[in-house]
């Protein structure tokens, strides 16, 4: 990442401006063209510096379901299981962890009852148990990680 990439990522962590042409507003603030912004975002995604670029929806407020899941995956199977889990469109934010439960991911669905179905499908597909950890309370901490 160069200094422009860093400035762009820092800018995007605050969210896009709510206006008709949000990239124009970012372009003005950073002094680069909209084409350069979208090109850099695409490259950061291609290079896996960014894992995702898109809106964050509150699935529950939209009538859906969401839960945090963890799995204990044998290291020899980790890459295979990662591909299987990530193939589910309901799965986001899949991370490896140094812990007995070494794979953590979020399942978000359009209907609350679909959460349990997706978990069962992942277990059947991977052969690994999924530990379901639904949230009890929600806290907003406004996390921003300057780069």
C-alpha positions in Angstrom: 0.0 0.0 0.0 1.3 3.4 -0.8 0.3 6.7 0.9 -2.7 7.2 -1.4 -4.0 3.7 -0.6 -3.6 4.3 3.1 -5.5 7.7 2.8 -8.2 6.0 0.8 -8.7 3.1 3.3 -8.7 5.5 6.2 -11.3 7.7 4.4 -13.5 4.6 3.6 -13.5 3.4 7.2 -15.7 6.4 8.1 -18.2 5.2 5.5 -19.2 6.8 2.2 -20.8 10.2 2.3 -24.6 10.2 2.0 -25.0 12.2 -1.2 -25.8 11.7 -4.9 -22.2 11.1 -5.9 -20.2 9.9 -2.9 -17.0 9.1 -4.8 -16.9 12.7 -6.1 -16.8 13.9 -2.5 -14.0 11.5 -1.7 -12.2 12.5 -4.9 -12.3 16.1 -3.8 -11.0 15.3 -0.3 -8.1 13.1 -1.5 -7.3 15.0 -4.7 -7.5 12.0 -7.0 -10.0 11.1 -9.7 -13.1 8.8 -9.2 -11.5 6.4 -11.7 -8.4 6.2 -9.6 -10.5 5.6 -6.4 -12.4 2.7 -8.0 -9.3 1.3 -9.6 -7.4 1.4 -6.3 -10.3 -0.2 -4.4 -10.4 -3.0 -7.1 -6.7 -3.6 -6.8 -6.8 -3.7 -2.9 -9.6 -6.3 -3.3 -7.7 -8.3 -5.9 -4.5 -8.2 -3.8 -6.6 -9.3 -0.7 -5.5 -6.2 1.2 -9.3 -5.6 1.6 -11.4 -8.7 2.1 -14.7 -6.9 1.2 -16.0 -3.5 0.0 -19.7 -3.0 0.3 -22.5 -1.9 2.6 -23.0 -3.1 6.1 -26.6 -4.0 6.8 -28.3 -4.8 10.1 -29.8 -8.1 9.1 -32.0 -8.3 12.2 -33.6 -4.9 11.6 -34.3 -6.0 8.0 -36.1 -9.1 9.3 -33.2 -11.5 8.9 -30.9 -13.4 11.2 -27.3 -13.1 12.1 -24.9 -15.1 14.3 -21.2 -15.6 15.0 -19.9 -19.1 14.4 -16.7 -20.9 15.1 -15.3 -24.3 14.1 -12.4 -26.5 15.1 -10.8 -27.4 11.7 -7.8 -29.8 11.4 -4.9 -27.8 9.9 -4.6 -30.3 7.1 -8.2 -29.6 6.1 -8.2 -25.8 6.8 -7.9 -24.7 3.1 -10.6 -27.1 1.9 -13.0 -26.2 4.7 -12.4 -22.5 4.2 -13.4 -22.8 0.5 -16.5 -24.8 1.5 -17.6 -22.3 4.1 -16.9 -19.3 2.0 -19.0 -20.8 -0.8 -22.1 -20.1 1.2 -23.5 -16.7 0.2 -24.7 -16.2 3.8 -21.1 -16.3 5.2 -19.0 -13.2 5.7 -16.0 -12.2 7.7 -14.3 -15.6 7.8 -11.1 -15.4 9.9 -8.4 -17.9 11.0 -7.6 -17.8 14.7 -4.8 -19.3 16.8 -7.1 -21.2 19.1 -8.7 -24.6 19.3 -11.7 -23.0 17.6 -9.5 -21.8 14.7 -12.1 -20.6 12.2 -14.6 -17.9 13.0 -17.2 -16.4 10.6 -20.5 -14.6 10.5 -23.7 -16.1 9.1 -26.3 -13.5 8.0 -29.6 -14.6 6.4 -32.8 -13.1 5.0 -35.0 -15.0 7.4 -34.0 -15.8 11.1 -34.8 -19.5 10.7 -32.4 -19.8 7.9 -29.4 -19.4 10.3 -29.9 -22.9 11.7 -30.3 -24.3 8.2 -27.1 -22.8 7.0 -25.2 -24.0 10.0 -26.5 -27.5 9.4 -25.6 -27.3 5.8 -22.0 -26.2 6.6 -21.7 -29.0 9.1 -22.9 -31.6 6.5 -20.6 -30.1 3.8 -17.4 -29.8 5.9 -17.8 -32.7 8.4 -16.9 -30.2 11.2 -19.1 -29.0 14.1 -20.2 -25.4 13.9 -20.4 -23.6 17.3 -23.3 -21.1 17.1 -22.8 -18.0 19.2 -25.7 -15.6 18.7 -25.4 -12.2 20.2 -27.2 -11.4 23.4 -26.5 -7.6 23.4 -25.2 -5.2 20.8 -22.6 -2.6 21.5 -21.4 0.0 19.0 -17.8 0.9 19.6 -17.0 2.8 16.3 -13.9 0.8 15.6 -11.5 2.5 13.2 -8.0 1.1 12.4 -5.9 3.8 10.9 -3.4 2.5 8.3 
